[in-house]
Amino acid sequence: MLLHKQIELKLQAAVLAALPDADVSAVLVRPCDPKFGDYQSNALMSLAKQRKLNPRQLATDTLAKLDVSEWCEKVEIVGAGFINFRLKPAALAQTLEAAARGEHLFFDKAAQPKTAVIDFSSPNVAKPMHVGHIRSTILGDCLTRTLRLLGHRVVADNHIGDWGTQFGMLLLGWKTILDQSALKTDAIAELERVYKTINERCKADPQNLELAKQELVKLQGGDAENLRIWHEMIRLSQVQFDTIYGRLGVKFDVTLGESFYNPKLKPLVEELLAKGIARESEGAIIIAFDDVPALKEQPTLIRKSDGGFNYSTTDLATLAHRLQTWSPDEIIYVTDGRQQLHFTQVFTAFRKWHGESKAKLAHVWFGSILGEDGKPFKTRSGETVKLADLLDEAEERAFKLVSEKSGDLPEAQRKEIARVTGLGAVKYADLLPNRQSDYIFSWDKMLALAGNTAVYVQYQFTRANKVVRDGAPTLGLQPSAIRLTEPAESALAKFTSFYENCPVLKADDAATRASRLALCDLTARVLKQGLATLGIETVEQM
């Protein structure tokens, strides 16, 4: 078991000894600012507040029952009731040696693995993926990788938009204005042009709108020709999706479009009506939330007055399918913050429908990407930035940087480094801020060689890995060799600067060289695993 977890369990036991009725599930120990120590817990302050106790006195009572002398040289109460822990170098060395032997890599697997379905990315058929898709795709992929690393079963589900009124216009455009040569050159761009043109014509001429509606009705009715064209649009779109996901290293277990759930919508509405969960309102069918104060004035529509269905209906059917198919413990939706109300309504409606379900429903929402002017990120002409163009520019900028710094490397190698660092920079910059905040997209910041950037972390991996590569053939890797005698060695174990103060291959004695080499190897392994969990690759040379 890892050091912080052992300390945490001891602290929880001490809290229970001081407060036998306390819920200690929130009594956690976390890394802290090095000037305060190695680990810290602030949980006693909230426990004291709940009971109207003095937090420092509660901390004092708890410390009187706490013995972590095996691992800590000092435990302090600071401020209003923070508890700070400072590790003994020997205890830290033991943890490092266990990691070097392959017993762990500084994280524990879940004691009770769970099943989670993660719904993310969700692009639309016949439209180019744009910058707005990147946050959902990267956050969802990172969540998927993290949960799998911890031993959970994850179903990554891409819920694509492949149904709806836009296909009436697309079908009309396909039959009347499609440029076959343009379709072969850039299918998605041509489909986008077709849709925009027909949409404008429908706005200007009711007769065109009626023709588009007729094409949609034929599709919904199973017309063979329209189904064939619709399937071809999906196929062409999937080529685009696969290309983008391939570049980003993102994989899905399931890709089911809205169309998959369409046959389930009518029976779903009928069931909700029969159970009294839904009711008629001005010709439409709604689910009201009279018993939920926050939603009392915001019912959700599940069938329009014209008989059509909407996103709430589809999402309810999707939830039911996922529970029936995978029996997940949790279903996670990764979308932008504008959909908060929608998912609150859908989750509340689902609880009315399937109150017996124990599955946790979570909406992981995020803010917007802004340009350096503080406005939504657009091209200079004011258009939405296409995701493929963004990734191209990331690689191009990275290639220019690599060529300036390492122009002696072969072009193919520089391009590979640029691919890894450019795409890594985009991902890292997207994951770095609070996900619920808007953030400003800055090429200069994300590709900086210093600071909290992917390029910096990737370089630290490359540096540590080179030391190991150069030293291992001579010294060998000795898991039991780790000794922490210099402050910078302990600092490296917690990850900061090291190389300037502690020469590895030129250290004075063999034991020191072996110890520092093992530290470098662990550092490289941790960085590689951490970056991989973020979906970021590494290279041997930068």
PyMOL commands that set and color helices and strands:
alter all, ss='L'
color gray80, all
select helices_A, chain A and resi 3-18+24-26+43-51+55-64+89-100+131-149+166-176+180-185+187-204+206-220+224-248+258-274+293-295+311-326+337-353+387-405+411-431+443-446+454-475+479-481+487-493+510-533
alter helices_A, ss='H'
color red, helices_A
select strands_A, chain A and resi 30-31+39-41+72-78+82-87+115-119+153-158+254-255+279-281+284-287+300-303+330-336+360-366+369-370+439-440
alter strands_A, ss='S'
color yellow, strands_A
deselect
rebuild
show_as cartoon
